[in-house]
Structures are given as structure tokens and as C-alpha cells.
Amino acid sequence: MIKVSDIDCDRIKRNPDKSVVLLTNVKIDNQGYIIEHIEIRQYIEKSDPTLGSYSLLTIFIKTNKGIVEMKYDEGFRGNNAIDSAVTMLKQYVGFASLINRALIELQR
């Protein structure tokens, strides 16, 4: 199975500090790929007493033809960084763009 990432491996070699499953146990056909699982992951890389946590947020997508983990956002985003990102994805057309971006990465 192909594994693709646009992130330096050292940044995501450990388990995420937090993750939220956005879609699982489904089979969505898109451009010949079957999307099986989507989650957003948070890796806290450092903390600042004033700015709070520096987070790397990634999107993990599993398809029948491979796995993609790609950067979604990063920076000092506060204590609710992952929750804010999930809300944004659910309220707007974020899922479609994520899936299309992941499929482009798998096709390279």
C-alpha cells in the first residue's frame, strides 16, 4: 500500500497528541478511489507561556489504494486548535477539498 506525506517524517513519527475521526467504516467512491477513513491529528510540538501550544494539524486519509497524511495547519492556535479545525471542516465544504487534495497526492 502506498503511503504519502508532505510532512517531514520526524514531525509525525510519534502518536498524535489528539485525533478526531471525521469519517470511518464507509466506502465513498471518488475518482476510482474508495475513501475508507478520514481523521484530523494534532501533534503539539512546543509550548509558550504567552502563546500557548504550537500545534501541527494533519489530515490522515485511508483509501483502497493508499494512505495520505498531509499538513492541514500549524502554529500557535490555542488549546482548542483541533476542535476549531473540526468545526470549520464540518461547517464548510472542507471535506471535498481534503479528499481532492489527498487524491492528487496519491496520483503523483
Phi and psi in degrees as a GROMACS rama.xvg file:
@    title "Ramachandran Plot"
@    xaxis  label "Phi"
@    yaxis  label "Psi"
@TYPE xy
-74.6554  137.012  ILE-2
-122.87  123.065  LYS-3
-123.092  140.19  VAL-4
-149.595  143.121  SER-5
-103.606  19.2355  ASP-6
-118.909  142.351  ILE-7
-55.9721  126.75  ASP-8
-54.5704  -33.6518  CYS-9
-63.2384  -25.5773  ASP-10
-78.5463  -22.6998  ARG-11
-125.581  23.1109  ILE-12
-77.2559  -14.0219  LYS-13
-104.254  171.798  ARG-14
-68.3061  145.571  ASN-15
-65.02  154.722  PRO-16
-71.7958  -29.9881  ASP-17
-155.986  147.724  LYS-18
-145.382  152.444  SER-19
-130.505  123.012  VAL-20
-79.5269  125.404  VAL-21
-97.8217  -28.3372  LEU-22
-158.059  130.471  LEU-23
-154.976  163.454  THR-24
54.4383  39.4656  ASN-25
-132.246  168.994  VAL-26
-136.344  94.7945  LYS-27
-103.623  121.154  ILE-28
-87.6402  125.076  ASP-29
-144.531  113.147  ASN-30
56.3838  33.3609  GLN-31
87.655  -0.544615  GLY-32
-105.644  140.833  TYR-33
-100.997  111.297  ILE-34
-79.41  122.868  ILE-35
-111.554  -27.5904  GLU-36
-157.702  135.404  HIS-37
-135.575  131.342  ILE-38
-143.83  156.977  GLU-39
-108.911  136.372  ILE-40
-121.95  144.71  ARG-41
-119.537  124.553  GLN-42
-113.5  113.836  TYR-43
-85.3072  120.044  ILE-44
-99.5759  -28.6651  GLU-45
-164.927  167.184  LYS-46
-130.345  146.159  SER-47
-125.625  135.3  ASP-48
-59.3928  -29.1821  PRO-49
-94.2179  -45.4735  THR-50
-87.6918  -17.695  LEU-51
88.3186  -149.861  GLY-52
-84.0311  140.189  SER-53
-95.1086  116.058  TYR-54
-114.172  142.256  SER-55
-104.943  118.161  LEU-56
-103.688  128.804  LEU-57
-123.284  158.413  THR-58
-110.885  128.414  ILE-59
-111.439  120.685  PHE-60
-126.968  128.271  ILE-61
-110.16  128.957  LYS-62
-124.171  176.546  THR-63
-69.812  -15.0537  ASN-64
-113.843  0.691356  LYS-65
160.432  175.494  GLY-66
-120.952  138.487  ILE-67
-126.067  132.491  VAL-68
-125.098  117.984  GLU-69
-132.003  154.848  MET-70
-67.4783  133.902  LYS-71
-105.451  -45.9313  TYR-72
-164.054  160.488  ASP-73
-157.914  156.03  GLU-74
138.998  -174.461  GLY-75
-80.7172  96.7452  PHE-76
-111.542  5.847  ARG-77
88.9106  -179.869  GLY-78
-73.7398  -19.3751  ASN-79
-108.913  31.6018  ASN-80
-56.8236  -48.2905  ALA-81
-69.8334  -38.3603  ILE-82
-65.2464  -39.7513  ASP-83
-63.8006  -41.0307  SER-84
-65.2624  -41.139  ALA-85
-62.7597  -44.3491  VAL-86
-59.621  -44.6574  THR-87
-61.4643  -44.1133  MET-88
-63.8644  -38.4073  LEU-89
-75.1627  -29.5192  LYS-90
-86.543  -19.7489  GLN-91
-122.443  -172.438  TYR-92
-85.7353  41.527  VAL-93
-68.102  -34.9435  GLY-94
-61.7489  -45.4554  PHE-95
-61.162  -43.8345  ALA-96
-65.9375  -39.2181  SER-97
-61.8402  -46.3171  LEU-98
-62.9706  -46.0187  ILE-99
-62.1482  -41.065  ASN-100
-64.065  -41.6937  ARG-101
-64.6678  -41.2113  ALA-102
-66.2842  -35.7087  LEU-103
-62.4287  -41.9185  ILE-104
-63.2303  -40.7962  GLU-105
-68.2852  -31.0379  LEU-106
-76.0001  -17.084  GLN-107
